[in-house]
């Protein structure tokens, strides 16, 4: 697990998450750029998992492989769930759910770093 990749994922997740939560507080409905932000967050999560797979293939191992795999899988699933929720619930709460999903990814990334050891 590379610290630079994790820092980039956290930064993107927090930036997009705070922006989307601000939209929810302003009572704005999901818009096209919201989906673009969620796509950027998902791509960052995917890049992080791919880097972790390459690092594992090179011989490094996390302290708890099962826990790490669970967090990695969750990090890939959370942004799409937030996007689906935002599109299905076209209210401020759907928008808020999308923003929270980005913030959850930041927390998952911190946990991935901790589990890696």
C-alpha positions, 0 to 999 in steps of 0.5 A: 500500500503506497501512502501517496496513493492513499493520500490522493484518494483521501483528498479526492474523496473529501473534496468531492464529498464536502462539495456534494454535502454542500449541495445537499445543504443548499437543497440542490438535486443531483446534477450531472457534475455530481455523477462526474465527481462520484466517477472520479472518486470511484476511479481513485478507489479502483486505482488504489485497489489495483496498486494494492494488488500489484504490491501484494503480487510483488511480495508485500502483505498486509497484517490481516489479509482478510480484513484488508480485502474486505475494506478494499471491496467495500471501498469499490462498492460504496461510491456506486451505491451512493450514486444509485441512491442519489439518482433514485432518491431525487431529494436533498437526502439522495444528494446527501447520501452521495456525499456521505458515500465519498466521506465513507471512502476516505474513512475506508482508505484510512482503515486500509492504511492501518490494516496494511500496517 
